[in-house]
Amino acid sequence: MTSQPTARRPTQPIDAATMHRLMLHEARIHAVPGRDLRDLGDAILLVDPIDPDPFWNRLECLRWPDAPDAFDRRLTEALVLFASHGRRPHIWASPLHDAPVDLVPRLVANGFQDLGAGDLMVLTDPGPARAAVGTALPDGAVVERLAGLGPSRAAAAAPDVAHVLLDAFEVDEARRTGLERETATALAHPWFTYYLARLDGRPTAVARRATFDGASYLSSIGTVGWARGRGLGGLLTRLASADALAAGSDWTYLGVFADNVGASSVYRQAGYERLGQSCPDLVLL
């Protein structure tokens, strides 16, 4: 008998080691196109040697000392580290187990500003993912699973994926070349699967799954403006979740801006729940 997919329940405690595992897992995914990643023991550092965008240059999963003098010394060391890379100090708070417990107020007191909170959501109900397998698609729709492509096929597929992402997330057209290059790199990497929905042959919606080390991270979930409201983003989320479970992931998770009510609702309907509290995105301006 084939076992049914399972998922973590929200009542299951998540310890600091598990939180660190998930944050390091996500950071390793973001590092794939050639970014530098260092596990500092008491924090995770991601640095892009080319792009100064704070999203790609950050510290996260902090476990710093509680004593004020020791905390201040560690913060000063972190500021010097960012300066050595020519990057603006940027710290992501974690939904659980940051240390000290008043990390965010201390950073704000030292001049950091919150640019907007984010939520980490984990798959807790496998039902919607299980039900999506074999579901009839809307008329004219097809879903392609793109994974493990050779360099030429990855380069050929990347523009359609990038087209959806540029429209869905209102990315500046100047980023197209870099986005296509990064997408092609991921399409050829063994961790990644892209789910590309087409309507009447036109690239319409996309989602990305990265699976390794027993966990799956979903990202880049978006639909072009003219096709929104047809449920394609939710469908791709559920299909990617089903594949994550089939691959044996004990954690399947994603991130979303806390104020993106529509996307959060789609993910809840797909079986996800928020982990801990919303996390501020802190930059020293």
Order of alpha helices (4+ residues) and beta strands (2+ residues): alpha-beta-beta-beta-alpha-beta-alpha-beta-alpha-beta-alpha-alpha-beta-beta-beta-alpha-beta-alpha-beta-beta
